[in-house]
Amino acid sequence: MSEKNPMNMPETLTDAPAREMNMIEAINDALDIMMERDPDIVILGEDVGYFGGVFRATAGLQKKFGRNRVFDSPINECGIIGAAVGMAAYGLRPVPEIQFADYIYPSLDQLISEAARMRYRSAGQFTAPITVRSPFGGGIFGGQTHSQSPEALFTHVAGIKTVIPATPYDAKGLLIAAIEDNDPVIVFEPKRIYNGPFDGYYDKPSRTWKGHPGGLVPEGYYRTPLGKARIVREGSALTVLAYGTMIHVAEAVLAEKGVDAEIIDLRTLVPLDIETVEKSVEKTGKCLVIHEATRTSGFGAELVTLVQERCFYHLEAPVERVTGFDTPYPHSLEWAYFPGPVRIGEAVDRLLKD
Amino acid sequence: MAENTARKGGNLPPLELYVPEPRYRPGDLVDYSHLPVPPAGQLSRPDENCPASDTWPMTTDMIRVLDEEDQAVGPWNPGLDPETLRRMLRNMALTRAFDDRMYRGQRQGKTSFYMKCTGEEAISVAHAQALAQDDMVFPTYRQQGVLISRGYPLVEMVNQIYSNRGDALKGRQLPIMYSSRDYGFFTISGNLATQFPQAVGWAMASAIKGDTRIASAFVGEGSSAEGDFHAAMTFAAVYNAPVVLNVVNNQWAISSFSGFAGAERTTFAARAVGYGIAGLRVDGNDALAVYAASQWAVDRARANQGPTLIEHFTYRAEGHSTSDDPSAYRSAQEREEWPLGDPIMRLKKHLIALGEWSEEQQDAMDRELVEHVKAATKEAEKNGVLGHGLHHPFHTMFEDVFEELPWHLEEQAAQAIRERQIKWPEWKEEGDV
């Protein structure tokens, strides 16, 4: 971690006053700031209006900006995204919320065949500058319909950007950058770390963001650029590629094992910051890829392939991949599914065994 | 299990699955006497600001204006001046002439695919006539009449159909999937009904911004079965969106008759009732009735009275597309027996009955339109036809996926261009090094 600039903040903002926020507060702050700056931003989704969303991400926004700009929607994700595509074609910049990532599937045709293809098929006449926010991931006893990590479905689609923050600081900066982006962006918010940096030890007391450098969020407007990874921790023994909740789990496990790992928070999956990945793997010669999503055809498969294609002659061990299992997310055995400290620890041991 | 063959439920009748079947298959004699065709002029016309429920009796009836004597009759007669009627007739005839030429162009190998709207020209043309020029239309692939009515250059249409280097869409879309923001014509999707909720969203945005423009969306009766249709109807009703939602019921979705979208149970216009919005059912082959119903819905939307669902009752006179052979699944007699006639002939006869047109003028116009279309195709052919190399440069394939090209697309673009240089070493393109 760089001493001077712990969160890779833009230099101009190092003097900005900051306050401690959890991830929900940071997201709410980003939405508030952007709605103030741009009258074309509207928010729609289930329960986002008067109530402020089931996770409170839009709390207070309807009161401040009015029902014309922040409103509840019918329980119809196809309609939410379809209407957002039409609004964007008109010239607005909608920020729809899909209440849980598990509910996003009814909107897939509108996202994949419509939003993602609008610029291409109309040769730029129509665009879809939509930012879809959706809480994702498990670890909250949500069962199979409130725990999934469907990011690989979207990284597979030409024309969509996929963004996943791991800290309140990045949740705000990335969301602002996503809203300003002229292409459709899906921001998956790791809901397990809304309130604190979960380290994978579910049987130990949970922490809040208080005192974590990523929980210190500057006031006002700033952006965390899309397509740029963050080096969470510099190191030389191996490279960890991860995002979202798994950043914090990896940090805890590697610290506990005393391994001098270089941990990279990808932040944006598409477009991927391949330069940072290559540079790190070339330095360490070992690579561990971690995600919570199911294993087969997960985004880890893409990462492993890229590392193999581009860094093969620097590799000193086979690339390791730690993921959730290829099952639906179970309820009672949630922690048996979750790629926790034991699974990660084993993979680290395999990588470092000689 | 073998012993236990007795059905559970005792004396209850066995359940039976009902699978709809159209009345007529190839070779069958067609008799449409079962199909109610109410006389023109008999339906009352409620005020545009009426409660939605006042329109509901009309969702199972049919608005018709042109009668058997080619006169415009009844309260729905829009009273259009002869100049407007002649313009509509011309746009309908031009649409048909264009379709005929492009169909032949496909058969001659100039493009991969084409779709005609024969028999449905009144719907697009008269509806476009009722809209303001800057209202946004979310079309299906059979609304070429909207572009033609709005004066979109034919040569641009042909360039798109040929996917040539003049194609404004850079050869990326299937022929006839036009897009023109400047002409208020939303980019056509090949995935059916997706444009329906989008139109509602566009209309909601217009209302959010306090604009005066409305949206109008089209869907076929077949794809009214899609979830997107339900999403659009729900959103339109919930937000009272300034949108006209059109269902073109042309009886056939490729080989599936309208029964597979529920037509045996009720009309498509009657879907409006369940959502609590205004609904109209109109003779889609009667240009005046289409205009009148469209104008009613457009005025209603523009007056903040919310959405209207219009069912345009018509018949798809040709195949679904150039890839389709309707003689394989329906009786050829259907087209001849269709009780609502040919929309172009009906409007022509009306103008003649008014003393504002003649057969000679019609013949002269048809000849002129054929030449007009021919000239546009000749002009477009200078930009190439599909498969003859005169397409956009290779690099454009990778552009517009995102606003800016990310590294992985730059790498893939370099690969595509390298492949081209290996295969055709002599070929140089703009930007080659």
Contacts between the chains, C-beta under 8 A, distances in Angstrom:
chain1	res1	chain2	res2	distance
A	42	B	205	7.8
A	42	B	208	6.4
A	68	B	208	5.2
A	69	B	208	7.2
A	73	B	235	7.7
A	74	B	231	7.8
A	74	B	234	5.0
A	74	B	235	6.4
A	74	B	238	5.7
A	76	B	230	7.7
A	76	B	231	4.9
A	76	B	234	6.0
A	76	B	235	7.4
A	78	B	197	6.6
A	78	B	227	5.5
A	78	B	228	5.9
A	78	B	231	4.6
A	79	B	197	5.1
A	79	B	200	7.8
A	79	B	231	3.3
A	79	B	232	7.1
A	79	B	234	6.2
A	79	B	235	4.8
A	82	B	194	6.7
A	82	B	196	7.5
A	82	B	197	2.9
A	82	B	198	5.3
A	82	B	200	7.5
A	82	B	201	6.3
A	82	B	228	6.2
A	82	B	231	5.8
A	82	B	232	7.2
A	82	B	235	7.9
A	83	B	197	5.5
A	83	B	198	7.2
A	83	B	200	5.7
A	83	B	201	3.2
A	83	B	204	6.2
A	83	B	235	5.5
A	84	B	201	6.1
A	85	B	197	7.8
A	85	B	198	4.9
A	85	B	201	6.3
A	86	B	138	7.7
A	86	B	197	6.9
A	86	B	198	3.6
A	86	B	199	6.0
A	86	B	200	6.4
A	86	B	201	2.7
A	86	B	202	3.8
A	86	B	203	7.5
A	86	B	204	7.4
A	86	B	205	6.8
A	86	B	215	7.4
A	87	B	201	4.5
A	87	B	202	6.7
A	87	B	204	6.4
A	87	B	205	4.2
A	87	B	208	7.8
A	88	B	201	8.0
A	89	B	136	7.8
A	89	B	186	6.7
A	89	B	198	6.7
A	89	B	201	7.8
A	89	B	202	5.7
A	90	B	136	7.7
A	90	B	201	7.6
A	90	B	202	4.8
A	90	B	205	3.7
A	90	B	206	6.3
A	90	B	209	7.7
A	91	B	205	7.1
A	92	B	205	4.8
A	92	B	208	7.0
A	92	B	209	7.8
A	94	B	201	7.9
A	106	B	227	7.1
A	109	B	191	5.9
A	109	B	194	6.1
A	109	B	228	7.5
A	110	B	194	6.2
A	110	B	197	7.3
A	110	B	198	7.9
A	110	B	228	7.8
A	113	B	189	6.6
A	113	B	191	4.5
A	113	B	194	6.5
A	114	B	189	6.5
A	114	B	191	7.4
A	114	B	194	5.2
A	114	B	198	7.0
A	118	B	187	6.9
A	119	B	400	4.8
A	119	B	401	7.5
A	119	B	402	7.5
A	119	B	403	7.1
A	120	B	172	6.1
A	120	B	400	4.6
A	120	B	401	5.6
A	121	B	169	7.0
A	121	B	172	5.9
A	121	B	173	5.5
A	121	B	177	7.3
A	121	B	179	7.1
A	121	B	187	5.5
A	121	B	189	7.8
A	122	B	169	6.7
A	122	B	179	4.2
A	122	B	181	7.4
A	122	B	187	3.9
A	123	B	168	6.2
A	123	B	169	4.8
A	123	B	170	4.9
A	123	B	172	6.8
A	123	B	179	7.5
A	123	B	400	6.1
A	124	B	400	5.5
A	125	B	168	7.9
A	125	B	179	5.4
A	125	B	180	7.1
A	125	B	181	4.2
A	125	B	187	6.7
A	126	B	179	6.9
A	126	B	181	6.3
A	126	B	186	6.9
A	126	B	187	5.4
A	127	B	403	7.7
A	158	B	401	5.3
A	159	B	401	5.2
A	159	B	402	6.8
A	161	B	402	7.4
A	181	B	403	7.8
A	182	B	403	4.7
A	183	B	402	5.0
A	183	B	403	5.6
A	227	B	406	6.8
A	270	B	406	7.6
A	271	B	402	7.6
A	271	B	406	3.5
A	271	B	407	6.9
A	271	B	408	6.9
A	272	B	408	7.5
A	274	B	407	6.1
A	274	B	408	7.7
